[in-house]
């Protein structure tokens, strides 16, 4: 059953150095506050799992939290490349990063297989793709019933999944509205899970047609964090800070001229925007450009 906790307590209890961690969210509900708490606590050597890793994972990689990334397409929509990801892969800065790249379809199937307790996912895919040449975890099998060639990838079974949602009730059930992506499967596949939410309510009222309720027995910790997806979107509550994202695009080096930022610049950014910022102050604008 879920319990209510503070963000610092939930992360210190359920996220450990060396874990496989999924901070999922698709287009919206990206758990920025939780990712920044991982940076603040100095948790290292993580294998990060994510469909479409974006600015949050770029910040975690640039802060030295990750040793490996399992992903499908990496970029920051509307802004451009993930420059700290590129620095880590191409230059080993701030430390080398192993990568395992998949298609969106493979990632979704791997989460679903993990949620079902299966060792691998099988699906129609990767035929004609070169990803299998560089990713040894992409295999091909023959269906014993039809003879059809199918792709197979290992199931995702994160040590901990972290997501953001709009609401939780006082019994610890969680409501996700809008584009739900793979958040449900990622939570069900994980050994432990943390959900940050905008608010705690007595009952879920006026729920939209595109919504998922995670029962309390699927979640370890529910954490009230208003603005926990800032500066990105939380459907029906928070819109993306496009001015911030455009400013970010101007400050970051362009992909044709990737230059590693120095250690001092990174540390100054962390002190300004992560290490010393409360969730509320971040929500009201102290979140500044990643160097």
Helices and strands as residue ranges (DSSP letters): E 3-4, H 7-14, E 20-23, H 32-40, E 46-51, H 55-62, E 66-72, H 83-91, E 98-101, H 104-115, E 120-123, H 131-134, E 139-142, E 149-154, E 160-169, E 174-177, H 183-189, E 192-201, E 211-214, G 216-218, E 221-224, H 242-251, G 255-257, H 263-269, I 270-275, H 279-281, I 282-286
